[in-house]
Amino acid sequence: DCRVPGDTWWQQEVIDERDMAGLPEPGSLTVDWVVSHTCPSYFRVWNPRGTPEKDNDPSKPHLDRVFDIYRPKRWWFGHYHSYQHGEHEGCVWTALDRCGNPNGGKWVEAAGEATQGPAKHDRPFRLQY
């Protein structure tokens, strides 16, 4: 594992039950889009070595639950740093490329000042396509 705690990875990045408890009640609203760091295990994503990803990311079961509860139409994530896309049960997903990719990859830019900690649901962002 190339992640260095406190430098390239932080424990608070991992989704936990406390994060899940803060989600809107199922049925209280329609969720059209999700933007997350990584993705549900349902999405067939390829790792940088060109093989299907079979990692044991502890956030994935929580994101599976988000998918199952809200059934979004679109999902964007960037964990793999390579542009990929697909569809799962009516949800079109996109793995975003790293910023500054000389090959013209896709990315998301958040508007406003950077913050530490969980993203705020009302924070505006711009999809760069």
C-alpha positions as CSV (number, residue, x, y, z in Angstrom):
1,D,0.0,0.0,0.0
2,C,1.5,3.4,-1.0
3,R,-0.7,5.5,1.3
4,V,1.0,7.3,4.1
5,P,-1.2,8.0,7.1
6,G,-1.4,11.8,7.7
7,D,0.3,12.6,4.4
8,T,-1.6,10.9,1.5
9,W,-4.4,9.3,3.5
10,W,-6.4,10.1,6.6
11,Q,-8.6,7.8,8.7
12,Q,-11.4,10.3,8.6
13,E,-11.7,9.8,4.9
14,V,-13.4,6.4,5.5
15,I,-17.2,6.6,5.6
16,D,-18.6,5.3,8.9
17,E,-21.9,4.8,10.6
18,R,-21.9,8.3,12.0
19,D,-21.7,9.6,8.4
20,M,-24.5,7.3,7.4
21,A,-26.7,8.5,10.3
22,G,-26.4,12.0,8.9
23,L,-28.0,11.1,5.5
24,P,-31.6,12.3,4.7
25,E,-34.4,9.9,5.6
26,P,-35.2,7.5,2.7
27,G,-38.1,8.9,0.7
28,S,-37.7,12.4,2.1
29,L,-36.2,13.6,-1.1
30,T,-35.0,12.5,-4.5
31,V,-31.3,12.1,-5.0
32,D,-30.4,12.6,-8.7
33,W,-26.6,12.8,-8.4
34,V,-23.9,11.6,-6.0
35,V,-20.3,12.8,-6.0
36,S,-18.0,10.8,-3.7
37,H,-14.4,9.9,-3.4
38,T,-14.8,6.3,-4.3
39,C,-17.7,4.2,-5.5
40,P,-20.1,1.4,-4.6
41,S,-18.8,-2.1,-5.1
42,Y,-21.5,-2.6,-7.8
43,F,-19.6,-0.4,-10.4
44,R,-17.1,-2.4,-12.5
45,V,-14.0,-0.3,-12.2
46,W,-10.5,-1.1,-13.5
47,N,-7.5,-0.3,-11.4
48,P,-4.3,1.3,-12.8
49,R,-2.9,-2.1,-13.5
50,G,-5.7,-2.8,-16.0
51,T,-7.5,-5.4,-14.0
52,P,-10.9,-5.3,-12.4
53,E,-10.7,-3.6,-9.0
54,K,-11.4,-5.9,-6.1
55,D,-10.2,-3.8,-3.2
56,N,-11.5,-4.0,0.3
57,D,-12.2,-0.3,0.8
58,P,-14.3,0.0,4.0
59,S,-16.3,2.8,2.5
60,K,-17.8,0.6,-0.3
61,P,-20.4,-1.2,1.8
62,H,-21.7,2.2,3.0
63,L,-21.8,3.5,-0.6
64,D,-23.7,0.3,-1.6
65,R,-26.3,1.3,1.0
66,V,-26.4,4.8,-0.4
67,F,-27.0,3.4,-3.9
68,D,-29.7,0.9,-2.7
69,I,-31.6,3.6,-0.7
70,Y,-31.5,6.6,-3.1
71,R,-31.0,5.0,-6.5
72,P,-29.3,8.1,-8.1
73,K,-29.4,8.7,-11.8
74,R,-25.7,9.8,-11.9
75,W,-22.6,9.1,-9.8
76,W,-19.2,10.7,-10.0
77,F,-16.1,9.6,-8.1
78,G,-12.3,10.1,-8.5
79,H,-10.5,7.5,-6.4
80,Y,-8.9,5.7,-9.3
81,H,-7.5,8.8,-11.0
82,S,-8.5,7.6,-14.5
83,Y,-11.5,8.3,-16.7
84,Q,-13.9,5.4,-16.8
85,H,-17.6,5.2,-17.1
86,G,-20.4,2.7,-17.1
87,E,-24.0,2.0,-16.0
88,H,-25.5,0.0,-13.2
89,E,-29.2,-0.5,-12.7
90,G,-30.1,2.8,-14.3
91,C,-27.3,4.8,-12.8
92,V,-24.7,6.2,-15.2
93,W,-21.4,6.4,-13.4
94,T,-18.2,8.3,-14.2
95,A,-14.7,7.8,-12.7
96,L,-13.0,11.2,-13.0
97,D,-9.5,11.6,-14.1
98,R,-6.8,13.4,-12.0
99,C,-6.7,17.2,-12.4
100,G,-4.1,18.4,-15.0
101,N,-4.0,15.1,-16.9
102,P,-2.3,16.0,-20.2
103,N,-4.7,13.6,-22.0
104,G,-7.6,15.9,-21.2
105,G,-9.3,13.8,-18.6
106,K,-12.6,14.6,-16.8
107,W,-12.6,16.2,-13.4
108,V,-14.8,18.1,-10.9
109,E,-13.9,21.5,-9.5
110,A,-15.5,22.6,-6.2
111,A,-16.5,26.3,-6.0
112,G,-15.6,28.3,-2.9
113,E,-12.9,27.9,-0.4
114,A,-11.4,24.5,0.4
115,T,-12.5,22.9,3.7
116,Q,-11.3,19.9,5.7
117,G,-13.7,17.2,6.7
118,P,-16.9,16.0,5.1
119,A,-18.3,17.9,2.1
120,K,-21.4,20.0,2.7
121,H,-24.4,19.0,0.6
122,D,-25.2,22.6,-0.2
123,R,-21.7,23.4,-1.5
124,P,-21.8,24.4,-5.2
125,F,-19.5,22.7,-7.7
126,R,-18.8,22.7,-11.4
127,L,-18.4,19.6,-13.5
128,Q,-15.7,20.2,-16.1
129,Y,-16.4,18.1,-19.2
